[in-house]
Amino acid sequence: MCGIVGYVGKKQAAPILLDGLSKLEYRGYDSAGICVFDEGVLKVAKAKGRLQSLIDLTDGGKALHGVVGIGHTRWATHGAPSDENSHPHMADSGKIAVVHNGIIENYLELKELLIARGKKFHSETDTEVVANLIEFYYDMGSDFKEAVQKAVARVEGSYALGVLCRDYPDTIIGVKKDSPLIFGYGKDCNYIASDVPAILKYTRDVVYLNDGDLLVMDSDSVHFYDAHGEHIQKQTEHITWEMSAAEKGGYTHFMLKEIHEQPKAVRDTVKPRIRDGRVVLDEIELPRAYLANLRRIYIVACGSAYYVGVHGKYIIENLCHVPVEPVLASEFRYSDPVLDDTTLVVIISQSGETADTLAALREAKRLGARTLAIVNVVGPRSLWPPPRPSPPSCPSCIYWLCISPSSWRPCPRPGTISFLPSCSSCRRRFSGSCRRRPCSGSSILPPSISTTGMCFLSAAIWTAPPAWRAA
């Protein structure tokens, strides 16, 4: 549950970053750090332990001058809690600084590649690999944005990144996949953060990034790009809830606050949904015919949310006489669950962002089960259905479908057919190459390929639905 804050504007950045990180302490962390562009160099301060240690180290941020910076609270995954493993991480030559939420699954492979090309590493983290990979592409001649795009194209796993470059002193780049990242509009300044409370004191106008989105921001402007590098427009949303909902409210810590808030939380949740003695769930579509044919319910969650599911099993089975199976989200994908249209999968996530739970949600949808999500935040973007994919750029496209994992890839360029394997084993087999040939609009089968293991390559013609053609 790491936290990210980024600021670019006219005011001193460090105090704003520290203030933003203090609003993310509820997420849990074991170290914290900030990086500020100061007098032509990227200056980093970080400390193991509570945020107060970093505040004391930097004299409340006064010790770091500069008006552009990024900050981070870390929950250790790769490497023990320490000053060295804390974020932000600098690339070997000091040109790139990165903060990162998520897990880079192929970091060892990338690390070996970068070491072979002369890069040195100073921590045990997967994040330092990202910093050096961006710097590698930057040194090869790419500009700042292109280097970030090329780096994330090589990365497997989840990430929300805030990136600084020494040669772009007024710019921050943010990019995300499977980890939350938002952008905030300010007056003569702009922000990024992993959650709204970090910047709610400064702005209520935010943009939620979708997976694959990348932003480039300075103090006066922001530009958004999709996963293919195309410039896109994003919808701005206005936050209406108050900051007090995300603060300790006088309690010594967040857990104590949540315990004492339980009666009010139950009342506030249940009361609007009881009308004339009946339960009314306007936004949930569970037709009577579907419920009549319901044969099994899975409750999928992690941590304490899983314990709620275990308790819910007894209540639901007692009231509904339908078998209920609580499953840890981290095990759900690998247990080969038996799902069909008579199965309901209930997803529980306090934050709406839990990576294993989101992966279980996607798997349940892929296997044809109906899903229902229970979350504890207003409008969590991670559990919302993904936006409808754009129509393909040519009327008839070949896709390769990798069964493990299953994934359709859209044709990335007009007038081409893309042969781009989507699973890691295939990408390694083809050394990351993307084979293209001109699109004739007719069926073109891929070349005969010898495959092994669970990865089976097949070809199919995809044609845009009539509604898209009409649009």
VEXVO-297913 format. One record per residue (C-alpha): x, y, z; residue number from 1. Coordinates in steps of 0.25 Angstrom, whole numbers, plus 5000, padded with zeros to 4 digits. Example, Ala and Ser with C-alpha at 12.3 -4.5 7.8 and 13.67 -1.06 7.14 Angstrom:
// residues 2
5049,4982,5031,1
5055,4996,5029,2
END
This chain:
// residues 471
5000,5000,5000,1
5011,5010,4996,2
5007,5025,4994,3
5012,5035,4983,4
5011,5050,4982,5
5017,5059,4971,6
5017,5074,4970,7
5021,5084,4960,8
5018,5099,4961,9
5024,5112,4967,10
5025,5109,4982,11
5035,5101,4989,12
5032,5086,4986,13
5037,5079,4998,14
5027,5084,5009,15
5016,5081,4999,16
5021,5067,4997,17
5023,5064,5012,18
5009,5069,5014,19
5003,5060,5003,20
5010,5048,5009,21
5005,5051,5022,22
4991,5049,5017,23
4994,5035,5011,24
4999,5030,5025,25
4986,5022,5026,26
4991,5013,5015,27
5003,5007,5024,28
5017,5008,5020,29
5031,5006,5026,30
5040,5017,5020,31
5038,5030,5012,32
5046,5039,5003,33
5045,5051,4994,34
5053,5056,4982,35
5054,5071,4978,36
5060,5077,4966,37
5069,5087,4973,38
5080,5096,4966,39
5082,5087,4954,40
5082,5074,4961,41
5072,5064,4966,42
5074,5064,4982,43
5068,5052,4989,44
5065,5051,5004,45
5059,5038,5010,46
5058,5031,5023,47
5054,5017,5029,48
5042,5018,5039,49
5031,5028,5041,50
5029,5040,5032,51
5033,5049,5044,52
5047,5044,5042,53
5048,5049,5028,54
5041,5062,5033,55
5052,5064,5044,56
5063,5061,5034,57
5059,5071,5024,58
5054,5082,5034,59
5040,5081,5029,60
5044,5081,5015,61
5052,5095,5017,62
5065,5088,5014,63
5062,5084,5000,64
5059,5096,4991,65
5053,5095,4977,66
5039,5095,4972,67
5038,5081,4965,68
5038,5068,4972,69
5033,5054,4975,70
5030,5047,4988,71
5027,5033,4993,72
5023,5025,5005,73
5028,5010,5003,74
5023,4997,5008,75
5034,4987,5006,76
5033,4976,4995,77
5047,4975,4989,78
5058,4977,5000,79
5056,4980,5015,80
5052,4993,5020,81
5064,5002,5019,82
5069,5016,5015,83
5075,5010,5003,84
5063,5002,4998,85
5054,5014,5001,86
5048,5022,4989,87
5051,5031,4981,88
5061,5023,4973,89
5072,5029,4965,90
5078,5023,4952,91
5092,5020,4952,92
5097,5033,4945,93
5087,5042,4953,94
5079,5046,4941,95
5066,5039,4945,96
5058,5038,4958,97
5046,5029,4960,98
5035,5026,4970,99
5027,5014,4968,100
5015,5006,4974,101
5013,4992,4969,102
5022,4980,4966,103
5031,4978,4954,104
5030,4963,4951,105
5042,4962,4941,106
5051,4971,4949,107
5062,4961,4950,108
5063,4958,4935,109
5063,4973,4933,110
5074,4975,4944,111
5083,4965,4938,112
5081,4971,4924,113
5085,4985,4930,114
5097,4980,4938,115
5102,4974,4925,116
5101,4988,4919,117
5109,4994,4930,118
5098,4999,4940,119
5101,4998,4955,120
5091,4996,4965,121
5091,5001,4980,122
5078,4995,4985,123
5070,4982,4986,124
5058,4987,4979,125
5050,4985,4966,126
5048,5000,4965,127
5063,5003,4963,128
5062,4994,4950,129
5051,5004,4945,130
5060,5016,4947,131
5072,5010,4940,132
5064,5005,4929,133
5058,5018,4926,134
5072,5024,4927,135
5077,5014,4917,136
5067,5017,4907,137
5070,5032,4909,138
5085,5030,4907,139
5082,5023,4894,140
5076,5036,4888,141
5061,5035,4892,142
5055,5048,4898,143
5049,5048,4913,144
5035,5043,4909,145
5040,5033,4899,146
5050,5027,4909,147
5038,5025,4919,148
5029,5019,4908,149
5040,5009,4903,150
5043,5005,4918,151
5029,5002,4922,152
5027,4994,4909,153
5038,4985,4914,154
5032,4984,4928,155
5023,4972,4933,156
5015,4974,4945,157
5008,4986,4952,158
5012,5000,4953,159
5009,5014,4956,160
5021,5023,4953,161
5025,5037,4956,162
5038,5041,4948,163
5048,5052,4948,164
5059,5055,4938,165
5071,5064,4941,166
5070,5070,4927,167
5055,5074,4928,168
5055,5082,4941,169
5041,5087,4940,170
5034,5073,4936,171
5028,5061,4943,172
5024,5049,4935,173
5013,5039,4941,174
5009,5026,4936,175
5001,5014,4941,176
4997,5000,4940,177
4989,4992,4950,178
4992,5002,4961,179
4985,5015,4964,180
4990,5029,4959,181
4982,5042,4958,182
4985,5056,4953,183
4981,5068,4960,184
4979,5082,4954,185
4984,5094,4962,186
4986,5109,4960,187
5000,5111,4954,188
5003,5097,4958,189
4999,5082,4956,190
5000,5070,4964,191
5000,5054,4963,192
4996,5045,4974,193
4993,5031,4977,194
4980,5035,4984,195
4971,5047,4985,196
4974,5051,5000,197
4989,5054,4997,198
4985,5066,4989,199
4971,5069,4993,200
4976,5081,5001,201
4981,5087,4989,202
4971,5083,4978,203
4957,5077,4976,204
4958,5075,4961,205
4965,5062,4957,206
4967,5052,4946,207
4967,5037,4948,208
4977,5030,4939,209
4973,5017,4932,210
4983,5006,4930,211
4993,5010,4920,212
4991,5025,4921,213
5003,5034,4922,214
5004,5048,4925,215
5014,5059,4924,216
5012,5071,4932,217
5018,5084,4936,218
5013,5096,4944,219
5004,5101,4933,220
5000,5089,4925,221
4997,5075,4924,222
4997,5065,4912,223
4991,5051,4913,224
4995,5039,4904,225
4989,5025,4903,226
4997,5012,4903,227
5000,5014,4888,228
5006,5028,4890,229
4994,5035,4884,230
4990,5048,4890,231
4976,5047,4897,232
4966,5056,4905,233
4962,5052,4919,234
4950,5055,4927,235
4952,5064,4939,236
4944,5060,4952,237
4941,5069,4964,238
4943,5063,4977,239
4931,5067,4987,240
4935,5059,4999,241
4942,5065,5011,242
4956,5063,5016,243
4951,5059,5030,244
4947,5046,5024,245
4961,5042,5021,246
4968,5047,5034,247
4969,5042,5048,248
4959,5051,5054,249
4966,5052,5068,250
4969,5037,5069,251
4983,5032,5072,252
4983,5023,5059,253
4974,5020,5048,254
4971,5006,5053,255
4965,5011,5066,256
4957,5021,5058,257
4951,5011,5049,258
4947,5002,5061,259
4939,5014,5067,260
4933,5018,5053,261
4927,5004,5051,262
4913,5007,5056,263
4912,5020,5048,264
4918,5013,5036,265
4908,5002,5036,266
4896,5012,5038,267
4901,5021,5027,268
4902,5009,5018,269
4889,5002,5021,270
4880,5014,5024,271
4879,5019,5009,272
4876,5005,5004,273
4864,5002,5013,274
4851,5007,5008,275
4837,5003,5013,276
4843,4992,5020,277
4850,4986,5008,278
4864,4985,5003,279
4866,4994,4990,280
4879,4993,4983,281
4877,5002,4971,282
4891,5001,4965,283
4892,4986,4965,284
4886,4977,4954,285
4883,4963,4959,286
4870,4959,4952,287
4861,4949,4959,288
4863,4939,4949,289
4878,4939,4951,290
4876,4938,4966,291
4867,4926,4964,292
4877,4919,4956,293
4889,4922,4965,294
4897,4910,4969,295
4909,4915,4976,296
4915,4928,4982,297
4930,4931,4983,298
4935,4942,4993,299
4949,4946,4988,300
4957,4956,4996,301
4971,4958,5003,302
4974,4960,5018,303
4964,4964,5028,304
4954,4965,5016,305
4955,4950,5014,306
4951,4948,5029,307
4939,4956,5026,308
4936,4947,5014,309
4938,4935,5024,310
4927,4941,5033,311
4918,4944,5021,312
4918,4929,5017,313
4910,4925,5029,314
4901,4937,5028,315
4898,4935,5013,316
4897,4920,5014,317
4887,4921,5026,318
4878,4931,5019,319
4879,4927,5005,320
4883,4912,5005,321
4893,4914,4994,322
4907,4908,4995,323
4918,4919,4998,324
4933,4917,4997,325
4942,4928,5003,326
4955,4928,4995,327
4968,4937,4997,328
4969,4945,4984,329
4984,4941,4983,330
4980,4927,4981,331
4967,4929,4973,332
4974,4929,4959,333
4982,4917,4962,334
4971,4908,4968,335
4965,4906,4954,336
4951,4911,4959,337
4938,4905,4953,338
4931,4917,4948,339
4919,4919,4939,340
4906,4927,4938,341
4900,4921,4950,342
4912,4926,4959,343
4913,4939,4966,344
4927,4944,4970,345
4927,4954,4981,346
4939,4963,4981,347
4943,4970,4995,348
4954,4981,4995,349
4955,4992,5005,350
4963,5001,4995,351
4957,4996,4982,352
4972,4995,4978,353
4977,4981,4983,354
4985,4975,4972,355
4982,4960,4975,356
4967,4963,4976,357
4967,4971,4963,358
4973,4960,4956,359
4963,4950,4962,360
4952,4959,4957,361
4957,4959,4943,362
4959,4944,4943,363
4944,4942,4948,364
4939,4951,4937,365
4948,4944,4927,366
4941,4931,4931,367
4927,4936,4930,368
4923,4938,4944,369
4915,4950,4949,370
4922,4958,4959,371
4919,4968,4970,372
4929,4977,4977,373
4928,4982,4991,374
4938,4994,4994,375
4940,5004,5005,376
4943,5017,4996,377
4935,5026,4987,378
4937,5023,4973,379
4949,5014,4973,380
4954,5014,4958,381
4961,5001,4959,382
4948,4992,4961,383
4940,5000,4950,384
4939,4993,4937,385
4950,4997,4927,386
4946,5007,4917,387
4940,5001,4904,388
4952,4998,4895,389
4954,5007,4883,390
4950,5000,4869,391
4962,4995,4862,392
4969,5004,4852,393
4966,4995,4840,394
4954,4987,4836,395
4960,4973,4838,396
4971,4970,4847,397
4979,4958,4851,398
4981,4956,4866,399
4989,4946,4873,400
4982,4940,4885,401
4991,4934,4896,402
4983,4925,4904,403
4993,4927,4916,404
4990,4938,4919,405
4978,4940,4910,406
4979,4954,4904,407
4974,4961,4892,408
4983,4972,4886,409
4977,4983,4877,410
4984,4986,4864,411
4993,4997,4868,412
4995,5004,4855,413
4986,5008,4844,414
4987,4999,4831,415
4995,4988,4838,416
4993,4974,4844,417
5001,4973,4857,418
5007,4960,4861,419
5010,4963,4876,420
5010,4951,4886,421
5004,4956,4899,422
5010,4946,4909,423
5024,4946,4914,424
5028,4933,4909,425
5025,4937,4894,426
5031,4951,4896,427
5044,4944,4900,428
5043,4934,4888,429
5042,4946,4878,430
5052,4955,4886,431
5041,4965,4888,432
5040,4967,4873,433
5027,4972,4867,434
5025,4966,4853,435
5016,4974,4844,436
5011,4973,4829,437
5002,4982,4821,438
4987,4980,4824,439
4979,4975,4811,440
4966,4974,4819,441
4966,4959,4816,442
4970,4947,4824,443
4985,4945,4826,444
4989,4934,4835,445
5002,4936,4843,446
5014,4928,4840,447
5015,4914,4845,448
5021,4914,4859,449
5027,4903,4868,450
5021,4905,4882,451
5023,4898,4895,452
5017,4898,4909,453
5003,4904,4912,454
5005,4916,4902,455
4997,4912,4889,456
4996,4923,4878,457
4984,4924,4869,458
4979,4934,4859,459
4965,4940,4857,460
4959,4951,4849,461
4953,4962,4857,462
4943,4971,4851,463
4937,4984,4857,464
4923,4982,4863,465
4912,4990,4855,466
4911,5000,4865,467
4925,5004,4864,468
4924,5004,4849,469
4912,5014,4850,470
4920,5023,4860,471
END
